[in-house]
Amino acid sequence: MQAVTTCHRPRLRISGVCKGYGGKQVLSDVHLEVPAGTLVGVVGENGAGKSTLLQIAVGHLAPDRGTVTRAGTVGYCPQRAVLNDAFTVGQHLRLFQMAYRLPTPERVGELMELLALTGCRRQQVGELSGGTRQKLNLLIALMHDPQLLVLDEPYQGFDWDTHQRFWTLAADLRDQGRSIIVVSHLLHDQHHFDAIAHLRQGRLHFEETDR
């Protein structure tokens, strides 16, 4: 099986994607379709190319060969947060509210409460713990309510309660018709997915779940 398929049109279609670095082939003829209302996990060893695949999926990196088609708005949470240490949490949120052209910050308030960030609005990002930085990183990816979510180990450094809240949120978004890809290395998280794609030797190998 090379794709997750349902009756819905795919929000993301990756076809025949290849990518190499310095003569080493990282991705070899990768195919992936993620329809609306689907939660897909991408797993694999460190260095297997998971982050490379996600960067290509959102257009941050060009493949050597192959095509990527996206439909609808995209939210991307990279593994390493790209934040300005001198800005406060609130300044980041105002900046992205303007960038996303959000008329009101209502969605931001809901996500801040869910991710336990409400007390951090005036703190500079450079003062935050790694887990709290990652919460902000995830919030920025979610705040414009995108139709396609591409999340690279989004809960890294989360406490257990926030980790569980993340999965409740992911399930709710999937049930609302969002398409979600999550890179995960945690075995106990894999029951959350509709399908799991193992990245081995540059290729995706799919495993159906019991969902």
N, C-alpha and C positions, 0 to 999 in steps of 0.2 A: 504494500500500500504506500503510495507516494503523496497522498494529500488527504486532508480532512474534508469530507464532502457531505453536504446536506442540500436541501432544495433551495437554499438561499444563495444569492450571488456572492462570490468571495469579496471581502473587503481588502484582502491582500492576496496577490498571486505572484509567486516566485517561480520562474521557469528556467531550468537549465543553467543556474547561476554557478559560476566558477570564480575563484579568487585565490591568488598566490602571492607570497612575499619572498623575494630573494631566491627564487627557484623552488621554494617549498609550496606545494599545493595545499591550501587550507580548506577550500570548498570545491567539490567536484560534482558538477551536474546536479545541483540541489533543486528540488521541486517542493513547493509548499503552497497550499491554498487554505485560507482561514475565512470561513463564512461568518455572517452575522450570527450572534448568539452562540459563539464557540470559544472555549477556553483551552488553549493549547500550551503544553509544557515542552520546553526544549532542554534536554539534559545531555551531559557529556563530561568527559574529563577536562581538567584545566588545560588550556591550550588547544582544545579541540576545534575552536573557531566559532563558539556560540555568540560571543560579542561581535565578531566580524559579521556574522549572519544578520544580527539585529541592526547593526549600523547600515548594512546594505538594504535591509527591509524598509528603513525609514528615509533612505536617501542621503545619509551622511557619508557614505562610502560607495564608490562606483565599482561594480563587478567587472572582472576581466571579460567575462562573457555571460550571456543570459539576460533576462528581462525581469523587471519588477513593476507590478501594477498595483496601485493603491486607490481605494475609493472612499471618499469621506475624509473627515478631519482625523489627524493623527496626534497621539500623545506618546512621548518617548521618555522613558526614565532610564538613563544610562547607569552603568554600574558605578561609575565615579561621578559624583555630583559636580556640575559646572556652576559654581556659585561664587559670588564676590564676598570675601571675608569681611570687607569694610562696610558692607550694607547690612542693615537689619533685616530680620525676617519680613517685617511689614513693608519695607522698601522693595524687597524682591517681589512680594505679592502685588504691590501697586504697579511695578514695572511690567509684570506679566499680564496683569489685568488690562493694561493699555495695549500691550502687544497682541493679546487675544481679542481685543475690542469687546470686553465684557461690560455690559451696561451697569451691572450691580455685582457686588462681592458676595452675594448670598451663598453661592456654591462654595466659595472659599471658606466662609464661616462654618458650614456643615463639615467640610473636610478637616478643618483645623480641630474641631471638637472630636471627630472620629479618630484622628491621629494623635490626639493629646498634645496639640501645639498651641493651644489658646493662650498659655502664659508666656509664650516666647516671642510675641510680635515685636517687642522693642529691643530684643537682644541682637547683637551683631553676630553674623554667621560664624565668624572666626572664634567666637566664644562657645559655640555649640559642640556637644558631643557628636561622635560619628553617627550614632543612631538617629539623633535629632536632625542632623544635616540630611540624612537619607529620607526622613519624613518630609522635609521641605522639598527635596528632590522629587519625591513621589507626588506631593501635593501640586507642584507646578505642572507635572505631566497630566494630572487629572482635572485641573481647575476649569478648563474650557469644555469639559464633558465630551471628549473626542469619541468618534465612532470606532476607531482602531487604536488599541493600546498595545505598546511594545515595551515590555518591562524587563530589564536586565538585573536579576537578583534584587528586586525592589525593596525587600524587607531586611536587607543586610544591617545588622546592628540593632534591630527592633527588640524591645522586650516582648515577652511571650503574649501579653494581653494585646498589644498593638499588632503583633504577628497574626493573631487569630482574627482581629478586626479587619486586617487586610484581606484575608480570605473570604470573610463575610461580604465585604465590599466587592471583591472580584466576582463572587457568585451573583450578587445583585445586579452588577453591570452586565454580566453575561446574560442573565435572565431578561434584562431590558433590551437585549439585541446587540450589545457591543461585541466586538471581536477583540480577543485578548491573547497575547503571546507572553509567556513568562519564562525566563531562564531560571532554572532552579537546580540546586545540587542536593537538596534535602529529600531523602527517601520518604519521610513521613508526610511530605506535602503532595505526593504524587496522586493521591486519591482525589484531589480537588479537580483534576483535569478531565476534559472530555476525550482528549487524545494526548499521547506523549510521543515526542520525536527525539530519538537518540541520535546524536551527531557523532559518528564514528568514521574515522579515516576519510573525512571530508564529505560524507553522505548522510542523509537523514534516513533513519529506519523507524517506521511507525509502529506503535503499540496501542491497540484499543484499550480503553479502561472499562470498568463496570458501570460507568455513569449512563 
